[in-house]
Amino acid sequence: MSPILKQTVRRKNISFWKILAMIVISVVITNVAIDFFSRYGASSGSIAALVSLLLCTAICGRILYKNLSYYNYRIIEDELMVERVIGRSNHIFFHIKPKDIKYIKPYHEIEEYNKETKEYKFVVDGNKANWYVVEFLKDDNLCRVILEPNDAFLSALNRNLERVGNDRVISS
């Protein structure tokens, strides 16, 4: 059986008061929009209420989505897998084989952003000193995945690259 290594990267839990504040602000904004636009007729008040309700729902959903999601990095059978988990559902974004990896470097060592390179961030902390970039080929396109691995996960990834003969190992 092949070795399996998993790292979970989580944000701080969102507080009850932050969730309550989002709900109260949404209700207040919806009421203000209804009051303001109802002066111009009942139909414009109804349209404003629907638009403000949809907008507040989208904003609150985005905030909750960002705060409740976390990431799993896995190495299974020499393959790096990156997934986002929200509640009970998870979505695997990448299966990266070691032969497809161009390089792995700390974030501060990468070259300037190239418009043709797709970049995906799977980090929760704003401290860029802990970020690493995995640049790889996917369907003949160059992609970058920005991760926040711990030392154990980083060394395991380095060992897997060395085992398959990849000379583009992590530079520290």
C-alpha positions as CSV (number, residue, x, y, z in Angstrom):
1,M,0.0,0.0,0.0
2,S,1.3,3.4,-0.9
3,P,1.9,6.1,1.7
4,I,-0.8,8.6,2.3
5,L,-0.1,12.0,3.7
6,K,-2.8,14.6,4.4
7,Q,-2.7,18.2,5.7
8,T,-5.8,20.3,6.5
9,V,-5.5,24.1,6.4
10,R,-8.3,25.9,8.2
11,R,-9.3,29.4,8.9
12,K,-10.4,30.7,12.3
13,N,-14.0,29.9,13.1
14,I,-16.5,32.6,12.2
15,S,-18.1,34.0,15.3
16,F,-21.8,33.9,16.0
17,W,-21.9,37.7,16.3
18,K,-20.4,38.2,12.8
19,I,-23.1,35.9,11.4
20,L,-25.8,37.8,13.3
21,A,-24.4,41.2,12.2
22,M,-24.6,40.0,8.5
23,I,-28.2,39.0,8.9
24,V,-29.2,42.3,10.7
25,I,-27.3,44.4,8.1
26,S,-29.1,42.6,5.3
27,V,-32.5,43.2,6.8
28,V,-31.7,46.9,7.4
29,I,-30.4,47.4,3.8
30,T,-33.5,45.7,2.4
31,N,-35.8,47.9,4.5
32,V,-34.0,51.1,3.6
33,A,-34.2,50.2,-0.1
34,I,-37.9,49.4,0.1
35,D,-38.6,52.7,1.9
36,F,-36.6,54.8,-0.5
37,F,-37.8,53.3,-3.7
38,S,-41.5,53.0,-2.7
39,R,-41.7,56.8,-2.9
40,Y,-41.5,56.3,-6.7
41,G,-44.2,53.8,-6.9
42,A,-45.1,50.4,-5.6
43,S,-43.5,48.5,-8.5
44,S,-40.1,50.3,-8.1
45,G,-40.2,49.5,-4.3
46,S,-40.8,45.8,-5.0
47,I,-38.1,45.7,-7.6
48,A,-35.6,47.4,-5.2
49,A,-36.6,45.0,-2.4
50,L,-35.8,42.0,-4.6
51,V,-32.6,43.4,-5.9
52,S,-31.3,44.4,-2.5
53,L,-32.4,41.0,-1.0
54,L,-30.5,39.2,-3.8
55,L,-27.5,41.4,-3.4
56,C,-27.4,41.0,0.4
57,T,-27.8,37.2,0.1
58,A,-25.0,37.0,-2.4
59,I,-22.6,39.1,-0.3
60,C,-23.5,37.1,2.9
61,G,-23.1,33.8,1.1
62,R,-19.7,34.9,-0.3
63,I,-18.5,35.8,3.2
64,L,-19.8,32.6,4.7
65,Y,-18.4,30.6,1.8
66,K,-14.9,32.1,2.4
67,N,-15.0,31.7,6.1
68,L,-16.4,28.2,6.4
69,S,-14.3,26.6,3.7
70,Y,-11.0,24.9,4.3
71,Y,-8.5,23.0,2.2
72,N,-7.0,19.5,2.2
73,Y,-3.7,18.8,0.6
74,R,-3.0,15.1,0.0
75,I,-0.2,13.0,-1.4
76,I,-1.6,9.6,-2.5
77,E,0.4,7.3,-4.6
78,D,3.0,10.0,-5.5
79,E,0.2,12.3,-6.7
80,L,-0.6,15.7,-5.1
81,M,-4.3,16.3,-4.7
82,V,-5.8,19.7,-3.6
83,E,-9.4,19.9,-2.5
84,R,-11.8,22.5,-1.0
85,V,-14.1,21.4,1.8
86,I,-17.3,23.2,2.8
87,G,-19.4,21.5,5.4
88,R,-19.8,17.9,4.3
89,S,-19.1,18.4,0.6
90,N,-15.7,18.5,-0.9
91,H,-14.4,19.3,-4.4
92,I,-11.1,18.0,-5.7
93,F,-9.5,20.7,-7.9
94,F,-6.3,19.1,-8.9
95,H,-4.5,15.8,-9.3
96,I,-0.9,16.8,-10.0
97,K,1.5,14.1,-11.0
98,P,5.2,14.6,-10.2
99,K,6.2,14.4,-13.9
100,D,4.0,17.4,-14.7
101,I,5.5,19.6,-12.0
102,K,7.8,22.3,-13.4
103,Y,9.0,23.6,-10.0
104,I,8.0,24.2,-6.4
105,K,9.3,27.4,-4.8
106,P,8.5,29.7,-1.9
107,Y,6.1,32.4,-3.0
108,H,8.6,35.2,-2.7
109,E,10.9,33.5,-5.2
110,I,8.6,33.2,-8.1
111,E,8.9,35.4,-11.2
112,E,6.4,38.1,-12.0
113,Y,2.8,37.0,-12.8
114,N,2.3,35.9,-16.4
115,K,-1.2,36.4,-17.9
116,E,-1.0,33.1,-19.7
117,T,-0.4,31.2,-16.4
118,K,-3.5,30.3,-14.5
119,E,-3.1,30.8,-10.8
120,Y,-5.1,29.2,-8.0
121,K,-4.8,30.0,-4.3
122,F,-5.6,27.4,-1.7
123,V,-4.4,29.3,1.4
124,V,-6.1,30.7,4.5
125,D,-3.4,32.8,6.1
126,G,-2.3,36.2,4.7
127,N,1.3,35.6,5.7
128,K,3.0,35.0,2.3
129,A,6.2,33.8,4.0
130,N,4.4,30.4,4.5
131,W,3.2,30.1,0.9
132,Y,4.7,27.8,-1.7
133,V,4.0,27.8,-5.5
134,V,3.7,24.6,-7.5
135,E,3.9,25.3,-11.2
136,F,2.8,22.4,-13.4
137,L,1.5,21.6,-16.8
138,K,-2.2,20.7,-17.2
139,D,-3.5,20.0,-20.7
140,D,-0.5,21.8,-22.2
141,N,-1.3,24.9,-20.1
142,L,0.9,26.3,-17.4
143,C,-0.8,26.5,-14.0
144,R,0.3,27.7,-10.6
145,V,-1.2,26.4,-7.3
146,I,-0.4,28.4,-4.2
147,L,-0.3,26.3,-1.1
148,E,0.4,26.7,2.6
149,P,2.1,23.4,3.5
150,N,3.6,22.6,6.8
151,D,7.2,21.2,7.1
152,A,6.2,17.6,7.1
153,F,4.0,17.9,4.0
154,L,6.7,19.9,2.2
155,S,9.4,17.3,2.9
156,A,7.1,14.5,1.8
157,L,6.4,16.3,-1.4
158,N,10.1,16.8,-1.9
159,R,10.7,13.1,-1.3
160,N,8.1,12.1,-3.9
161,L,9.7,14.4,-6.5
162,E,13.1,12.9,-5.8
163,R,11.8,9.4,-6.0
164,V,10.4,9.8,-9.5
165,G,13.6,11.5,-10.6
166,N,12.3,15.0,-10.8
167,D,15.2,17.4,-10.5
168,R,12.9,20.4,-9.9
169,V,12.7,19.9,-6.1
170,I,11.8,22.5,-3.6
171,S,14.2,25.3,-3.1
172,S,14.2,26.7,0.4
